[in-house]
Amino acid sequence: MTAQASYIALGYWDVAASALFLFLAGVLTVVLKLGMARSLAMTAARMVAQLLAIGFVLKFIFSATNGWVTLAAAAVMTVFAAREVLNRQERRLAGWWRFGLGPSAMILTGALALIYALTLLLQPDPWYSPRYALPLFGMILGNSMNGVSLGLNEITRAIVREKAAIEARLLLGMTRWEALRPFAARALRTGMTPIMNAMAASGVISLPGMMTGQILSGVPPVEAVKYQLLIMFLIGGVVGLGVLAAVFASIGRLTDCRHRLRPDRLAD
Amino acid sequence: MLRTENLARPWLEPVNIRLPEGRIGVVMGRSGSGKTLLARAVVDLDPNGGEVWWKDVRRGAVPAPEWRRLVGYVPAESGWWADRVGEHFADGADVPELLEAVAMPADALEWPVSRLSSGERQRLALARALAARPEVLILDEPTSALDEATKECVEALLLRKRGEGMTLLVITHDPGQAERLGDVFWRIEKGRVEEAS
């Protein structure tokens, strides 16, 4: 281990030694015949490969400091996030809507918030500097992906499973928006719960990862807190707007102008 | 008059029926013959073609929520979205009276929906639809889960509503009920509706 200007740099042996407790846990699962050792080892190896690969990729991207390279990296992240949103849906929209609706809500709100933060708040030079843009986009996208996929899943599930209840409201003369309001509210709550829990717990129950990382890198705690607040506000806003957009766009697609439910617009 | 003009949807051949105002029309047919599809098409719950008129109101000319306030529908299996029965009723002075008419106690509004039997759900769904004061009410098997005494009670209520000028379209399997309630009759088979005597 070597002390540098602002943080304690880790050697590869330090990293390997940190796996001691995980190794012990693995040994215990073998001793207790829990049948988990193989999957635990594979998961750990996969994590090492993924993180080392992204470390080298980021090293290349950061040294390039080229807007197009940053955009390409953001596009790759977006494709994986969009795929994850789709995979987490119990019932997907039929046709191109499945790609268009949830992922679009996530990408549009995420990109807007990122550009806002980079050009007006952080203002790195250049504004698209990958050292700032990519970690921020990653955090925003990861949380937005969770929220949007949970919210979308909840509303499509409600439209299929609670069709009788929604139609009972339509039959009392409610519009589609009025009839679906309690179900939309539940979908919004479901989508927002993880980020609201994270916001409520941060600083009391848990120290957020980014803030912890900055403190370990030698950033004064109050400065790290400011960064953390900025990112939490951005994430909270993007999740809220992304879930709202995705849920209401889904309601628009899964109903029609005659205020009828259209579950036939879901894939089989 | 409730009038349909070539009302059609998949598995339902074009339907042309005329139900005079203040009368009870009865639709009979086997399970799967298209009775429910017909009712859903009249209230515009599924995509369909053709047109429906109530008096001089053309269905396509008014927003669907407005149409459904004029022409109500109680499905065979009612839907419930809140925990307590009372949350499903719009505030209305005649709710206690309607509950009494369907043989339910006034405190049923405080009951949890999860505690209701299928017969209680059926009667409460009817009371809920009547509380919204539609001019026409379509009822899909309104007494299928009821015993004889409560069935009589519900039939008496429907006849009373007809007396007050309401127009009703009742879908039933029960020939006795059709005879007791009906003024105009239709039979439906494999999606084809024909007037019956």
Chai-1 contact restraints between the chains, C-beta under 6 A:
chainA,res_idxA,chainB,res_idxB,connection_type,confidence,min_distance_angstrom,max_distance_angstrom,comment,restraint_id
A,A164,B,G79,contact,1.0,0.0,6.0,A-B,restraint_1
A,A165,B,G79,contact,1.0,0.0,6.0,A-B,restraint_2
A,A165,B,W80,contact,1.0,0.0,6.0,A-B,restraint_3
A,A165,B,W81,contact,1.0,0.0,6.0,A-B,restraint_4
A,E167,B,G79,contact,1.0,0.0,6.0,A-B,restraint_5
A,A168,B,G79,contact,1.0,0.0,6.0,A-B,restraint_6
A,L171,B,R68,contact,1.0,0.0,6.0,A-B,restraint_7
A,L171,B,Y73,contact,1.0,0.0,6.0,A-B,restraint_8
A,L172,B,A132,contact,1.0,0.0,6.0,A-B,restraint_9
A,G173,B,P65,contact,1.0,0.0,6.0,A-B,restraint_10
A,G173,B,R68,contact,1.0,0.0,6.0,A-B,restraint_11
A,G173,B,R69,contact,1.0,0.0,6.0,A-B,restraint_12
A,T175,B,P65,contact,1.0,0.0,6.0,A-B,restraint_13
A,P182,B,W81,contact,1.0,0.0,6.0,A-B,restraint_14
A,R258,B,D44,contact,1.0,0.0,6.0,A-B,restraint_15
A,R258,B,A64,contact,1.0,0.0,6.0,A-B,restraint_16
A,H259,B,A64,contact,1.0,0.0,6.0,A-B,restraint_17
A,H259,B,P65,contact,1.0,0.0,6.0,A-B,restraint_18
A,R260,B,L45,contact,1.0,0.0,6.0,A-B,restraint_19
